[in-house]
């Protein structure tokens, strides 16, 4: 599970903008946001860099 949706909402960023920054389709980014698919580690780092946060902030810890 990831927190991409929450981070985008906190920062007021649209999924379409993130998709453009990543060079991925809106549908792919939407599947990450909805947790239907998980991005690769490389993509996760790229998302974190674009959003100016740490990768740890994008991940949900299992308790």
C-alpha positions in Angstrom: 0.0 0.0 0.0 1.2 3.5 -0.7 0.1 7.0 0.4 0.4 8.7 -3.0 -3.3 9.8 -2.9 -2.9 11.4 0.5 0.3 13.2 -0.4 -1.2 14.6 -3.6 -4.3 15.8 -1.7 -2.1 17.4 1.1 -0.1 19.2 -1.6 -3.0 20.1 -3.8 -1.5 18.3 -6.8 -3.5 16.7 -9.5 -2.9 13.2 -10.8 -2.7 14.4 -14.4 0.2 16.7 -13.4 2.1 13.9 -11.7 1.5 11.6 -14.7 3.0 14.3 -17.0 6.0 14.7 -14.7 6.6 11.0 -14.6 6.1 10.5 -18.4 3.4 7.9 -17.6 -0.3 7.7 -18.6 -3.0 9.1 -16.3 -4.4 5.6 -16.1 -1.1 4.2 -14.7 -0.8 7.0 -12.1 -4.4 6.5 -11.2 -3.9 2.8 -10.6 -1.0 3.7 -8.2 -3.1 6.3 -6.4 -6.0 3.8 -6.0 -3.6 1.1 -4.9 -4.6 -1.2 -7.7 -1.0 -1.4 -8.8 2.2 -0.6 -6.9 5.0 1.5 -8.6 8.4 0.0 -9.0 11.0 1.0 -6.5 12.6 3.3 -9.2 9.3 4.9 -9.9 8.6 5.4 -6.2 11.8 7.2 -5.8 11.0 9.4 -8.8 7.6 10.2 -7.4 9.1 11.1 -4.1 11.6 13.4 -5.8 8.9 15.1 -7.9 6.8 15.7 -4.7 9.8 16.8 -2.7 9.3 14.3 0.1 11.1 11.1 1.3 10.2 7.7 -0.1 9.3 6.7 3.5 6.5 9.3 3.4 4.9 7.5 0.5 4.8 4.1 2.2 2.2 2.7 4.6 3.8 0.9 7.5 2.4 -2.5 8.4 1.7 -2.9 12.1 
